Each structure stands twice: as C-alpha cells, then as structure tokens.
Amino acid sequence: MTIYSNFLLIFFFFWNAHKNFNSIDSHVFVLLFKIKKLCFFYTFEYRKSLNSIR
C-alpha cells in the first residue's frame, strides 16, 4: 500500500507542478513519460519485494 500511496503523492506533485505552466500540452507528454517510468520502476520494485517475501 505504501508504494501506491507514494506513487499518488508523486503523481499529484508532478500534476500540480505542470498545471502552473501556460503551455500545458508540451508538458503533458513529459508528465506522461515520467509517470510511465515511475510505473515501471514501482511495479519492478513491487515484484522484487514480493519475490523476496516468498
């Protein structure tokens, strides 16, 4: 649960940071790219922790 709450916190942080820009369109792609990277990283870490528990 903490992994996903951290992800939500990071997501809202990036979203609020990007909302302040005038040209949101160009920044949305950067935001989506960061989210994709974070999703991959967190799912990878999550699977690693699951395997270590077993």
SULRA-V628742 format. One record per residue. N is the residue number from 1. SS is DSSP state (alpha for helix, beta for strand, coil for the rest). Layout:
n=N ss=SS
n=N ss=SS
This chain:
n=1 ss=coil
n=2 ss=alpha
n=3 ss=alpha
n=4 ss=alpha
n=5 ss=alpha
n=6 ss=alpha
n=7 ss=alpha
n=8 ss=alpha
n=9 ss=alpha
n=10 ss=alpha
n=11 ss=alpha
n=12 ss=alpha
n=13 ss=alpha
n=14 ss=alpha
n=15 ss=alpha
n=16 ss=alpha
n=17 ss=alpha
n=18 ss=alpha
n=19 ss=alpha
n=20 ss=coil
n=21 ss=coil
n=22 ss=coil
n=23 ss=coil
n=24 ss=alpha
n=25 ss=alpha
n=26 ss=alpha
n=27 ss=alpha
n=28 ss=alpha
n=29 ss=alpha
n=30 ss=alpha
n=31 ss=alpha
n=32 ss=alpha
n=33 ss=alpha
n=34 ss=alpha
n=35 ss=alpha
n=36 ss=alpha
n=37 ss=alpha
n=38 ss=alpha
n=39 ss=alpha
n=40 ss=alpha
n=41 ss=alpha
n=42 ss=alpha
n=43 ss=alpha
n=44 ss=alpha
n=45 ss=alpha
n=46 ss=alpha
n=47 ss=alpha
n=48 ss=alpha
n=49 ss=alpha
n=50 ss=alpha
n=51 ss=alpha
n=52 ss=alpha
n=53 ss=alpha
n=54 ss=coil
